[in-house]
């Protein structure tokens, strides 16, 4: 056994790991990042967003392929190297004696992780359940809420398909009424959005489902205002925060919602297959767990984690992702990614035949932006960008949305976005022929 391995085992056994002075982040990045931050300490977060020297330090922390330009971070984001290494180390430790190291060592690390996630989310630790992704978190709520035949749920046609499908299954199984309103994005008017939800409410409405950031085109919804309106009418609110958590600088209580689910492997850059569920403490006992807890009406949030053997290395790797995120700073990170989105989008919006499907107003968008070229399907534009320029995006055809979704991250370079602008311009000039 190497000396490095002995040191790591000692740290794990002491339940130190990611939240100790010996964390991988502190060993690898802390000094360099501190020096980089000192150089820009006189600048605002918005000004730092445009400082390429500072962000070059961050970019070097990722191991993204030089063979493609990945602009589909809205699907899943790569983890920085320290997060990858943490998962690998925990996996190696696990396999030296799975039942011992998983259940007697790593399993004990869940509570410090819960506390750190709660700190990041601005909530109580006992309101946070750790799981695999937004779908698991939100489906736990959709199937776990005690809705009865005739009870109404309001969502939108622009919500994520996995959530829509879950509500439809509950309608078939339990007779609930699932109603969908529809929006033509982008919209830069909170009142218009709130009014649409309010007009759909009836005396039978029990729940409103809101996607905080619409995954197709990046529209940021006025969740707090919708929540306040709903609560005034005695209606609960469930928020899909898959794309907002780890990107926008907010705390979950700021949203005034009752329930919140997110993926941590998007903008937080946690290990792939990690997520989180938040439930307001006094409401936990009323939600049925989808897994095998023997006390379904217990008020302990941990009842949603009782699923047997899981990937402990992935779970514990979340800690280093939090360190990485906090090393950058939430507001600084939000401003940088918004700057990257606006950088390319503002350059292509005046190109003939090119159309944006996302607002450039900071209040209504951040990372995700939809773009289309007249005469081309989303699939054709996506293919053209990849085949000639090796730019990876995703074509969107969903309800009234037809575009290519482009999503940069902190590791994205200005040079990458210049190639995107050049590619869109050349493709628009040439057309699908």
KAFENNOR-V422630 format. One record per run of one state. SS is the DSSP state (@ for helix, = for strand, . for the rest). FROM is the first residue (numbers start at 1). TO is the last residue. If there is no record, write none. Layout:
# KAFENNOR-V422630
ss->SS from->FROM to->TO
ss->SS from->FROM to->TO
This chain:
# KAFENNOR-V422630
ss->. from->1 to->2
ss->@ from->3 to->13
ss->. from->14 to->16
ss->@ from->17 to->19
ss->. from->20 to->23
ss->@ from->24 to->28
ss->. from->29 to->29
ss->@ from->30 to->39
ss->. from->40 to->44
ss->@ from->45 to->48
ss->. from->49 to->51
ss->@ from->52 to->59
ss->. from->60 to->68
ss->= from->69 to->70
ss->. from->71 to->71
ss->= from->72 to->72
ss->. from->73 to->80
ss->@ from->81 to->94
ss->. from->95 to->97
ss->@ from->98 to->121
ss->. from->122 to->124
ss->@ from->125 to->127
ss->= from->128 to->131
ss->. from->132 to->133
ss->@ from->134 to->144
ss->. from->145 to->151
ss->= from->152 to->156
ss->. from->157 to->160
ss->@ from->161 to->174
ss->. from->175 to->176
ss->= from->177 to->181
ss->. from->182 to->189
ss->@ from->190 to->200
ss->. from->201 to->204
ss->= from->205 to->211
ss->. from->212 to->212
ss->= from->213 to->213
ss->. from->214 to->219
ss->= from->220 to->220
ss->. from->221 to->222
ss->@ from->223 to->232
ss->. from->233 to->235
ss->= from->236 to->240
ss->. from->241 to->251
ss->@ from->252 to->255
ss->. from->256 to->258
ss->= from->259 to->263
ss->. from->264 to->274
ss->= from->275 to->279
ss->. from->280 to->280
ss->@ from->281 to->286
ss->. from->287 to->300
ss->@ from->301 to->305
ss->. from->306 to->311
ss->@ from->312 to->328
ss->. from->329 to->329
ss->@ from->330 to->348
ss->. from->349 to->353
ss->= from->354 to->356
ss->. from->357 to->367
ss->= from->368 to->373
ss->. from->374 to->377
ss->@ from->378 to->389
ss->. from->390 to->390
ss->= from->391 to->392
ss->. from->393 to->393
ss->= from->394 to->398
ss->. from->399 to->400
ss->= from->401 to->407
ss->. from->408 to->413
ss->@ from->414 to->430
ss->. from->431 to->433
